[in-house]
Amino acid sequence: MSETPPAILQIIPALDTGGAERTAIDVAGALVAAGFSALIASEGGRMEDELAAAGGELIRMNAAAKAPHTIIANAYALRALIRSRNVKLIHARSRAPAWSALLAARMAHVPFVTTYHGIYNASNALKRFYNSVMLRSDAVIANSQWTAAHITREYRRQPKRLAVIPRGVDLSRFDPAGISPSRMSYLRKSWGVGEDDFVALLPGRLTRWKGQGVLIEALAQLRVDKNLSNIRAVLAGDAQGRDAYEAELRKNIEDAGLAGTVLIAGHIEDMATAYAASDVVVSASTDPEAFGRVAAEASAMARPVIAADHGGARETVLANVSGLLVGPGDAPALARAVAHIAAMSPEARLVMGRAGRAHIANNYSRDRMCTETIALYRTLLVR
């Protein structure tokens, strides 16, 4: 009878969409290729099939629960899983499941890793204690240099070990050479834009800090310039229950006279084609993105990027080379940036886009992220 392969268990609230979820699945696939069993404890979601295709296994669990009794119950369930499935290390990617993972790891005497995929606000002492679970691990992964600096600046408690492993982009999936003109044309037609229209794409779930309202305000300012009348904007992302905010955006679009200019497209599964079908990609987040995968993925697709000048975007976007950086929440500055990119020749935009792809390929590939993550796991397993 063959020996059960060693398993690595990741835990995350859900598998719907987002950088943390994508990272977990990418690492799961790399673990399987390296000879491990890859388990993910989660409520599941629309990305379950991708996890299965990567060779990973979903352990269904109410991992998002914050109630103390559920956290403790999850900890005992995880401890049992560690024992039954030969789990050698547990990796938490969010705070609520991190508490359960911490308790389970200590009971089972296995290494515990956490990743900062975002920046956690701490308005009071209780909140700071809740956030501190992310620093109680044997190793903390920061997904950008900016995130690492935030951790060392904001917390008195310092991690035992802090490793900067930036989010990685799948360069085979996000490859402009792999997208046919017919796919781009079909998607543009579904958006209702013409061949000569200039499309600004803003991907991200519909939530205020992602900056959809800032882009709408910027386009309202550009609307008075008849030379820019062919500019269109596509907001790609769903509300995820924030129906009031979506209604607010639709009203802002109507009030600004942009009904034929701005489209709320909902969730787009094929983001590689969406990037390819756009002329510029906008990341207008008003709060800093810890990494900001939109800017990295868009650059990988050789598209110019306009991003808010804070957070991880300062690392993934080369200012005035692969894109432009503008003040967070500054609609006039964003309007000027969109107008600037729109006025460039297609050849100049292509040069900018190619510089972005080269930067991502050299520094932010999925393979590099997975290799460095598994190398970190191995050092902890040896200990």
C-alpha positions as CSV (number, residue, x, y, z in Angstrom):
1,M,0.0,0.0,0.0
2,S,1.5,3.4,-1.1
3,E,2.2,6.0,1.6
4,T,-0.2,9.0,1.7
5,P,1.6,12.0,0.2
6,P,2.2,14.9,2.4
7,A,-0.5,17.5,2.2
8,I,-0.5,21.3,2.4
9,L,-3.8,22.8,3.7
10,Q,-4.8,26.3,2.6
11,I,-7.8,28.0,4.2
12,I,-9.8,30.9,2.8
13,P,-13.4,32.0,3.3
14,A,-14.7,31.4,-0.2
15,L,-13.7,30.6,-3.8
16,D,-15.7,33.1,-5.7
17,T,-13.3,35.7,-7.2
18,G,-10.4,37.8,-6.2
19,G,-6.6,37.8,-5.9
20,A,-6.4,35.7,-2.7
21,E,-8.6,33.0,-4.2
22,R,-6.7,33.0,-7.5
23,T,-3.4,32.7,-5.6
24,A,-4.7,29.8,-3.5
25,I,-5.6,27.9,-6.6
26,D,-2.4,28.7,-8.4
27,V,-0.4,27.4,-5.4
28,A,-2.6,24.3,-5.2
29,G,-1.7,23.4,-8.8
30,A,2.0,24.0,-8.1
31,L,1.9,21.8,-4.9
32,V,0.3,18.9,-6.9
33,A,3.1,19.2,-9.5
34,A,5.7,19.1,-6.7
35,G,4.3,15.9,-5.2
36,F,2.1,17.2,-2.4
37,S,-1.7,16.8,-1.9
38,A,-3.3,20.3,-2.1
39,L,-6.3,20.9,0.1
40,I,-8.3,24.1,0.4
41,A,-10.8,24.5,3.3
42,S,-13.4,27.0,2.2
43,E,-17.1,27.6,1.7
44,G,-16.5,27.1,-2.0
45,G,-17.8,29.2,-4.9
46,R,-17.6,29.7,-8.6
47,M,-13.9,28.8,-8.8
48,E,-14.4,25.2,-7.5
49,D,-14.0,23.7,-10.9
50,E,-10.7,25.5,-11.4
51,L,-9.4,24.1,-8.1
52,A,-10.4,20.6,-9.2
53,A,-8.8,21.1,-12.6
54,A,-5.6,22.1,-10.8
55,G,-5.6,18.8,-8.9
56,G,-6.6,20.3,-5.6
57,E,-9.3,19.2,-3.3
58,L,-12.0,21.4,-1.6
59,I,-12.7,20.7,2.1
60,R,-16.1,22.4,2.5
61,M,-16.2,24.5,5.7
62,N,-17.9,27.6,7.0
63,A,-14.5,29.3,7.0
64,A,-15.8,32.8,7.0
65,A,-17.5,32.6,10.3
66,K,-16.4,35.0,13.0
67,A,-18.4,33.7,16.0
68,P,-16.0,32.3,18.6
69,H,-17.8,29.0,19.0
70,T,-17.6,28.4,15.2
71,I,-13.9,29.4,15.1
72,I,-13.2,26.8,17.9
73,A,-15.3,24.1,16.2
74,N,-13.5,24.7,12.9
75,A,-10.2,24.5,14.8
76,Y,-11.0,21.0,16.0
77,A,-12.3,20.0,12.6
78,L,-9.0,21.2,11.1
79,R,-7.0,19.3,13.7
80,A,-8.8,16.1,12.8
81,L,-8.1,16.8,9.1
82,I,-4.4,17.4,9.8
83,R,-4.2,14.0,11.4
84,S,-6.3,12.0,8.9
85,R,-4.8,13.6,5.7
86,N,-1.1,13.8,6.6
87,V,-1.2,17.6,6.6
88,K,2.3,19.0,7.2
89,L,1.5,22.7,7.1
90,I,-1.5,25.0,7.2
91,H,-1.7,28.4,5.3
92,A,-4.3,30.9,6.1
93,R,-5.2,33.7,3.7
94,S,-7.8,35.7,5.7
95,R,-8.3,36.6,9.4
96,A,-11.4,34.7,10.5
97,P,-10.1,31.3,9.2
98,A,-6.6,32.2,10.4
99,W,-7.8,32.0,14.1
100,S,-9.1,28.5,13.5
101,A,-5.9,27.6,11.6
102,L,-3.7,29.0,14.4
103,L,-5.5,26.9,17.0
104,A,-5.4,23.8,14.9
105,A,-1.7,24.2,14.0
106,R,-0.7,24.6,17.6
107,M,-2.7,21.6,18.7
108,A,-1.3,19.4,15.9
109,H,2.2,20.9,16.1
110,V,2.5,21.7,12.4
111,P,3.9,25.0,10.9
112,F,1.5,27.8,10.3
113,V,1.8,30.4,7.5
114,T,-0.3,33.6,6.8
115,T,-0.5,35.9,3.8
116,Y,-1.4,39.5,3.8
117,H,-3.6,39.9,0.7
118,G,-5.0,43.2,1.9
119,I,-4.6,45.9,4.5
120,Y,-6.6,45.5,7.6
121,N,-8.0,48.7,9.2
122,A,-7.8,48.8,13.0
123,S,-10.0,51.5,14.6
124,N,-9.8,50.1,18.1
125,A,-7.9,47.7,20.4
126,L,-10.3,44.8,19.8
127,K,-9.9,45.2,16.1
128,R,-6.2,45.3,16.4
129,F,-6.2,42.1,18.4
130,Y,-8.4,40.4,15.8
131,N,-6.0,41.5,13.0
132,S,-3.0,40.3,15.0
133,V,-3.7,36.7,14.2
134,M,-2.0,37.3,10.8
135,L,1.2,38.0,12.7
136,R,1.1,35.0,15.0
137,S,2.3,32.6,12.3
138,D,5.7,31.0,11.8
139,A,6.0,33.0,8.6
140,V,4.1,35.9,7.2
141,I,3.9,36.5,3.4
142,A,3.5,40.0,2.2
143,N,2.2,40.3,-1.4
144,S,4.2,43.4,-2.2
145,Q,7.0,45.5,-0.8
146,W,4.4,48.1,0.1
147,T,2.5,45.5,2.2
148,A,5.7,44.5,4.0
149,A,6.4,48.1,4.9
150,H,2.9,48.6,6.1
151,I,3.2,45.5,8.4
152,T,6.5,46.7,10.0
153,R,5.2,50.2,10.4
154,E,1.8,49.6,11.8
155,Y,2.3,46.8,14.3
156,R,4.3,46.6,17.5
157,R,4.2,42.8,17.3
158,Q,6.6,41.9,14.5
159,P,6.4,38.5,12.6
160,K,8.8,35.8,13.4
161,R,9.6,35.8,9.7
162,L,8.5,38.2,7.0
163,A,8.8,37.1,3.3
164,V,7.8,39.3,0.4
165,I,6.3,37.1,-2.3
166,P,4.4,39.2,-4.8
167,R,1.2,38.0,-6.4
168,G,2.0,36.2,-9.7
169,V,0.3,36.4,-13.1
170,D,-0.3,33.4,-15.3
171,L,1.6,34.5,-18.3
172,S,0.2,31.7,-20.5
173,R,-3.4,32.7,-19.6
174,F,-2.8,36.4,-19.8
175,D,-1.0,36.4,-23.2
176,P,-2.2,38.8,-25.9
177,A,-0.9,36.4,-28.5
178,G,-3.5,33.9,-27.4
179,I,-6.6,36.1,-28.0
180,S,-8.0,36.0,-31.5
181,P,-9.4,39.2,-33.1
182,S,-12.8,37.5,-33.4
183,R,-13.0,37.0,-29.6
184,M,-12.1,40.6,-29.0
185,S,-14.6,41.8,-31.6
186,Y,-17.4,39.6,-30.2
187,L,-16.9,41.0,-26.7
188,R,-16.7,44.6,-27.9
189,K,-20.0,44.1,-29.7
190,S,-21.6,42.7,-26.6
191,W,-20.5,45.9,-24.8
192,G,-22.1,47.9,-27.6
193,V,-18.9,49.7,-28.6
194,G,-17.8,50.3,-32.2
195,E,-14.5,49.5,-33.9
196,D,-13.4,53.2,-33.6
197,D,-14.4,53.6,-30.0
198,F,-11.7,54.0,-27.3
199,V,-12.6,51.6,-24.4
200,A,-11.4,52.2,-20.8
201,L,-12.0,49.1,-18.7
202,L,-12.3,49.2,-14.9
203,P,-12.4,45.7,-13.5
204,G,-13.3,45.1,-9.8
205,R,-16.3,44.2,-7.7
206,L,-18.8,47.0,-7.3
207,T,-17.7,48.6,-4.0
208,R,-17.1,52.2,-3.4
209,W,-13.3,52.1,-2.7
210,K,-12.7,50.4,-6.1
211,G,-13.3,53.9,-7.6
212,Q,-16.0,53.3,-10.2
213,G,-17.6,56.6,-9.2
214,V,-14.3,58.4,-9.8
215,L,-14.1,57.1,-13.3
216,I,-17.7,58.2,-14.0
217,E,-17.0,61.7,-12.7
218,A,-13.8,61.8,-14.9
219,L,-15.8,60.8,-18.0
220,A,-18.4,63.4,-17.2
221,Q,-15.7,66.0,-17.4
222,L,-14.4,64.6,-20.7
223,R,-17.9,64.5,-22.2
224,V,-17.8,68.3,-22.9
225,D,-14.8,67.8,-25.3
226,K,-16.3,66.8,-28.6
227,N,-12.9,65.4,-29.7
228,L,-13.2,62.7,-27.1
229,S,-16.8,61.7,-27.8
230,N,-15.7,58.2,-28.8
231,I,-14.4,57.3,-25.3
232,R,-16.4,54.5,-23.7
233,A,-16.0,52.9,-20.3
234,V,-16.8,49.4,-19.1
235,L,-17.2,48.6,-15.4
236,A,-16.5,44.8,-15.1
237,G,-17.6,43.3,-11.8
238,D,-20.7,42.3,-9.9
239,A,-22.2,43.9,-6.8
240,Q,-21.9,40.9,-4.5
241,G,-24.9,42.1,-2.6
242,R,-24.1,45.8,-2.7
243,D,-27.3,46.6,-4.7
244,A,-27.6,50.1,-3.3
245,Y,-24.2,51.0,-4.5
246,E,-24.9,49.6,-8.0
247,A,-28.1,51.6,-8.1
248,E,-26.2,54.7,-7.1
249,L,-23.7,54.2,-9.9
250,R,-26.5,53.8,-12.4
251,K,-28.1,57.0,-11.3
252,N,-24.8,58.8,-11.5
253,I,-24.4,57.6,-15.0
254,E,-27.9,58.8,-16.0
255,D,-27.5,62.1,-14.3
256,A,-24.2,62.8,-16.0
257,G,-25.7,62.0,-19.4
258,L,-23.4,59.0,-19.8
259,A,-26.0,56.3,-20.5
260,G,-24.4,55.5,-23.9
261,T,-20.9,55.9,-22.6
262,V,-20.6,53.8,-19.4
263,L,-21.6,50.2,-19.2
264,I,-21.9,48.2,-16.0
265,A,-21.1,44.8,-17.5
266,G,-21.3,42.6,-14.4
267,H,-18.9,39.6,-13.8
268,I,-16.7,38.7,-16.8
269,E,-15.3,35.2,-16.7
270,D,-12.8,35.7,-19.6
271,M,-10.8,38.6,-18.3
272,A,-7.9,38.0,-20.6
273,T,-10.2,38.8,-23.6
274,A,-11.7,41.7,-21.7
275,Y,-8.2,43.3,-21.2
276,A,-7.4,42.6,-24.9
277,A,-10.6,44.2,-26.0
278,S,-9.9,47.4,-24.2
279,D,-7.6,50.3,-25.1
280,V,-6.6,51.3,-21.5
281,V,-7.2,49.6,-18.2
282,V,-8.0,51.7,-15.1
283,S,-7.5,50.9,-11.5
284,A,-9.0,53.8,-9.6
285,S,-9.0,52.4,-6.1
286,T,-9.4,55.2,-3.5
287,D,-7.8,53.0,-0.8
288,P,-4.4,51.4,-1.4
289,E,-4.3,48.1,-3.1
290,A,-2.0,45.8,-1.2
291,F,-0.9,44.4,-4.6
292,G,-3.5,45.2,-7.2
293,R,-3.8,42.3,-9.7
294,V,-5.8,44.3,-12.2
295,A,-2.8,46.5,-13.0
296,A,-0.5,43.4,-13.2
297,E,-2.9,41.3,-15.4
298,A,-3.6,44.3,-17.7
299,S,0.1,44.9,-18.1
300,A,0.7,41.2,-18.9
301,M,-1.9,41.6,-21.7
302,A,0.2,44.5,-23.0
303,R,-2.3,47.2,-22.2
304,P,-1.5,50.6,-20.9
305,V,-2.6,51.1,-17.3
306,I,-3.9,54.1,-15.4
307,A,-3.7,53.4,-11.6
308,A,-4.1,55.3,-8.4
309,D,-0.7,56.4,-7.1
310,H,-0.5,54.4,-3.9
311,G,-0.1,50.8,-2.7
312,G,1.2,48.0,-4.8
313,A,0.5,49.9,-8.1
314,R,3.7,51.8,-7.5
315,E,5.6,48.6,-8.0
316,T,3.6,46.9,-10.9
317,V,3.1,50.1,-13.0
318,L,6.2,51.8,-14.3
319,A,5.1,55.5,-14.3
320,N,5.2,57.1,-17.8
321,V,6.6,53.8,-19.2
322,S,3.9,51.1,-18.9
323,G,1.2,53.4,-17.7
324,L,0.3,56.5,-15.7
325,L,-0.2,57.1,-12.0
326,V,-2.7,59.6,-10.8
327,G,-3.8,60.9,-7.4
328,P,-6.3,58.6,-5.6
329,G,-9.8,59.9,-5.9
330,D,-8.7,62.8,-8.2
331,A,-11.3,62.7,-11.0
332,P,-9.8,65.7,-13.0
333,A,-6.4,64.0,-13.0
334,L,-7.9,60.7,-14.1
335,A,-9.8,62.6,-16.9
336,R,-6.5,64.0,-18.1
337,A,-4.8,60.6,-18.0
338,V,-7.6,59.0,-20.0
339,A,-7.5,61.8,-22.5
340,H,-3.7,61.5,-22.8
341,I,-3.8,57.8,-23.5
342,A,-6.7,58.2,-25.9
343,A,-4.7,60.9,-27.8
344,M,-1.7,58.5,-28.3
345,S,-1.3,56.6,-31.5
346,P,-2.0,52.9,-31.5
347,E,1.7,52.3,-32.0
348,A,2.7,54.4,-29.0
349,R,0.1,52.6,-26.8
350,L,1.6,49.3,-28.0
351,V,5.0,50.3,-27.0
352,M,3.7,51.2,-23.5
353,G,1.8,47.9,-23.3
354,R,4.9,45.9,-24.3
355,A,7.0,47.6,-21.6
356,G,4.3,46.5,-19.1
357,R,4.3,42.9,-20.2
358,A,8.1,42.7,-20.0
359,H,8.0,44.2,-16.5
360,I,5.4,41.7,-15.3
361,A,7.2,38.7,-17.0
362,N,10.5,39.6,-15.3
363,N,9.1,40.3,-11.8
364,Y,5.5,39.0,-11.3
365,S,5.0,35.6,-12.9
366,R,2.8,32.9,-11.4
367,D,5.7,30.4,-11.7
368,R,8.0,32.7,-9.6
369,M,5.3,33.2,-7.0
370,C,4.6,29.5,-6.6
371,T,8.3,28.5,-6.6
372,E,9.1,31.0,-3.8
373,T,6.0,30.0,-1.8
374,I,6.8,26.3,-1.9
375,A,10.4,27.0,-1.1
376,L,9.2,28.8,2.0
377,Y,7.0,25.9,2.9
378,R,10.0,23.5,2.6
379,T,12.1,25.6,5.0
380,L,9.4,25.4,7.6
381,L,8.9,21.7,7.1
382,V,12.6,21.0,7.6
383,R,12.4,22.9,10.9
